[in-house]
Amino acid sequence: MEQAKKVSESALTSVRWMFPSDANPAGNVFGGAIVRYVDEIAAAVAQRHARSNVVIASMDRMDFHRPVRVGDLLILKASINYVGNSSMEVGVRVEAENPRTGEVVHAASAYCTMVALDENGRPKRVPRLIPETEEEKRRFLEGRKRREERLRLLRSRT
Protein backbone atom coordinates (compact mmCIF):
# COMPACT_ATOMS: atom_id res chain seq x y z
CA MET A 1 0.00 0.00 0.00
CA GLU A 2 1.17 3.50 -0.79
CA GLN A 3 1.97 6.05 1.87
CA ALA A 4 -0.62 8.55 3.05
CA LYS A 5 -1.68 11.20 0.55
CA LYS A 6 -2.73 14.82 0.80
CA VAL A 7 -6.28 15.79 -0.17
CA SER A 8 -4.84 18.04 -2.90
CA GLU A 9 -3.12 15.09 -4.61
CA SER A 10 -6.40 13.66 -5.88
CA ALA A 11 -8.79 16.65 -5.95
CA LEU A 12 -10.27 17.57 -9.32
CA THR A 13 -12.42 20.23 -10.94
CA SER A 14 -14.34 19.48 -14.11
CA VAL A 15 -16.32 21.83 -16.32
CA ARG A 16 -19.06 20.73 -18.71
CA TRP A 17 -21.22 22.82 -20.98
CA MET A 18 -24.89 21.84 -20.65
CA PHE A 19 -26.59 21.03 -23.95
CA PRO A 20 -30.22 20.31 -24.90
CA SER A 21 -29.44 16.57 -24.75
CA ASP A 22 -28.86 17.03 -20.97
CA ALA A 23 -32.23 18.70 -20.37
CA ASN A 24 -36.00 18.46 -20.47
CA PRO A 25 -38.09 20.47 -22.99
CA ALA A 26 -38.23 23.42 -20.57
CA GLY A 27 -34.42 23.72 -20.67
CA ASN A 28 -33.74 22.44 -17.13
CA VAL A 29 -30.90 19.92 -16.89
CA PHE A 30 -32.09 16.52 -15.69
CA GLY A 31 -31.09 15.62 -12.13
CA GLY A 32 -30.03 12.22 -13.48
CA ALA A 33 -27.52 13.88 -15.81
CA ILE A 34 -26.02 15.77 -12.88
CA VAL A 35 -25.88 12.56 -10.81
CA ARG A 36 -23.98 10.87 -13.65
CA TYR A 37 -21.41 13.66 -13.78
CA VAL A 38 -21.07 13.57 -9.97
CA ASP A 39 -20.46 9.80 -10.11
CA GLU A 40 -17.85 10.24 -12.86
CA ILE A 41 -15.79 12.87 -11.04
CA ALA A 42 -16.08 11.00 -7.71
CA ALA A 43 -14.71 7.88 -9.39
CA ALA A 44 -11.85 9.82 -10.98
CA VAL A 45 -10.87 11.38 -7.63
CA ALA A 46 -11.07 8.01 -5.86
CA GLN A 47 -8.97 6.32 -8.57
CA ARG A 48 -6.33 9.04 -8.25
CA HIS A 49 -6.18 8.45 -4.50
CA ALA A 50 -6.24 4.62 -4.58
CA ARG A 51 -4.46 4.16 -7.94
CA SER A 52 -6.80 1.26 -8.64
CA ASN A 53 -10.21 0.51 -10.05
CA VAL A 54 -13.08 1.78 -7.89
CA VAL A 55 -16.84 1.29 -7.65
CA ILE A 56 -19.49 3.41 -6.01
CA ALA A 57 -20.98 1.89 -2.85
CA SER A 58 -23.39 4.69 -1.98
CA MET A 59 -24.33 8.26 -2.66
CA ASP A 60 -25.53 10.19 0.39
CA ARG A 61 -27.28 13.48 0.47
CA MET A 62 -27.53 14.30 -3.22
CA ASP A 63 -29.09 17.68 -2.66
CA PHE A 64 -30.24 19.92 -5.50
CA HIS A 65 -30.18 23.58 -4.50
CA ARG A 66 -30.72 25.52 -7.73
CA PRO A 67 -31.72 24.56 -11.28
CA VAL A 68 -29.11 24.19 -14.00
CA ARG A 69 -30.13 25.41 -17.45
CA VAL A 70 -29.11 24.59 -21.00
CA GLY A 71 -26.13 26.79 -21.85
CA ASP A 72 -24.79 26.86 -18.28
CA LEU A 73 -21.32 25.67 -17.45
CA LEU A 74 -21.57 22.86 -14.90
CA ILE A 75 -18.58 23.08 -12.57
CA LEU A 76 -17.89 20.00 -10.44
CA LYS A 77 -15.38 20.29 -7.60
CA ALA A 78 -14.47 17.02 -5.90
CA SER A 79 -12.05 15.85 -3.23
CA ILE A 80 -11.58 13.04 -0.75
CA ASN A 81 -13.09 13.90 2.63
CA TYR A 82 -12.35 10.70 4.54
CA VAL A 83 -10.89 7.23 4.00
CA GLY A 84 -11.62 3.96 5.76
CA ASN A 85 -9.84 0.70 4.95
CA SER A 86 -10.96 0.26 1.35
CA SER A 87 -13.56 3.01 1.12
CA MET A 88 -13.25 6.71 0.42
CA GLU A 89 -15.84 9.44 0.88
CA VAL A 90 -15.67 11.93 -1.97
CA GLY A 91 -17.42 15.26 -1.54
CA VAL A 92 -18.69 16.86 -4.73
CA ARG A 93 -19.86 20.47 -5.03
CA VAL A 94 -21.75 21.33 -8.20
CA GLU A 95 -21.94 24.92 -9.39
CA ALA A 96 -23.69 26.36 -12.42
CA GLU A 97 -22.23 29.36 -14.18
CA ASN A 98 -24.09 31.45 -16.69
CA PRO A 99 -21.25 32.18 -19.15
CA ARG A 100 -22.99 35.29 -20.50
CA THR A 101 -23.47 37.02 -17.14
CA GLY A 102 -20.78 35.32 -15.04
CA GLU A 103 -23.31 34.51 -12.29
CA VAL A 104 -22.31 31.36 -10.39
CA VAL A 105 -24.73 29.47 -8.12
CA HIS A 106 -24.31 26.44 -5.85
CA ALA A 107 -26.54 24.01 -7.75
CA ALA A 108 -26.04 20.68 -5.94
CA SER A 109 -23.79 18.67 -3.67
CA ALA A 110 -23.28 15.03 -2.78
CA TYR A 111 -21.18 12.60 -0.78
CA CYS A 112 -20.13 9.47 -2.67
CA THR A 113 -18.62 6.42 -1.00
CA MET A 114 -16.22 4.74 -3.38
CA VAL A 115 -14.51 1.38 -2.78
CA ALA A 116 -11.08 0.50 -4.18
CA LEU A 117 -10.74 -2.90 -5.86
CA ASP A 118 -7.72 -5.10 -6.47
CA GLU A 119 -7.03 -6.94 -9.73
CA ASN A 120 -9.47 -9.71 -8.64
CA GLY A 121 -12.31 -7.29 -7.98
CA ARG A 122 -11.98 -7.56 -4.19
CA PRO A 123 -11.81 -4.55 -1.86
CA LYS A 124 -8.25 -3.37 -1.22
CA ARG A 125 -6.70 -1.05 1.32
CA VAL A 126 -6.26 2.57 0.32
CA PRO A 127 -3.66 5.11 1.42
CA ARG A 128 -4.46 7.12 4.53
CA LEU A 129 -5.50 10.74 4.05
CA ILE A 130 -3.56 13.80 5.21
CA PRO A 131 -5.94 16.73 5.74
CA GLU A 132 -3.85 19.91 5.84
CA THR A 133 -6.13 22.95 5.92
CA GLU A 134 -8.71 23.73 8.58
CA GLU A 135 -11.47 23.06 6.04
CA GLU A 136 -9.95 19.68 5.10
CA LYS A 137 -9.70 18.77 8.79
CA ARG A 138 -13.35 19.75 9.33
CA ARG A 139 -14.43 17.70 6.30
CA PHE A 140 -12.37 14.74 7.55
CA LEU A 141 -14.11 14.77 10.95
CA GLU A 142 -17.55 15.21 9.37
CA GLY A 143 -16.77 12.41 6.90
CA ARG A 144 -15.82 10.08 9.75
CA LYS A 145 -19.15 10.85 11.46
CA ARG A 146 -21.08 10.13 8.24
CA ARG A 147 -19.17 6.83 7.82
CA GLU A 148 -19.99 5.80 11.40
CA GLU A 149 -23.66 6.60 10.75
CA ARG A 150 -23.67 4.61 7.48
CA LEU A 151 -22.12 1.62 9.26
CA ARG A 152 -24.60 1.94 12.13
CA LEU A 153 -27.50 1.91 9.66
CA LEU A 154 -26.07 -1.15 7.88
CA ARG A 155 -25.73 -3.05 11.16
CA SER A 156 -29.29 -2.17 12.18
CA ARG A 157 -30.64 -3.70 8.95
CA THR A 158 -29.11 -7.12 9.61
Sequence and secondary structure as in RCSB ss.txt:
>XXXX:A:sequence
MEQAKKVSESALTSVRWMFPSDANPAGNVFGGAIVRYVDEIAAAVAQRHARSNVVIASMDRMDFHRPVRVGDLLI
LKASINYVGNSSMEVGVRVEAENPRTGEVVHAASAYCTMVALDENGRPKRVPRLIPETEEEKRRFLEGRKRREER
LRLLRSRT
>XXXX:A:secstr
    EEGGGT EEEEEE  GGGB TTSBB HHHHHHHHHHHHHHHHHHHHSSEEEEEEEEEEEE S  BTT EEE
EEEEEEEE SSEEEEEEEEEEE TTT  EEEEEEEEEEEEEE TTS B     EE  SHHHHHHHHHHHHHHHHH
HHHHHHH 
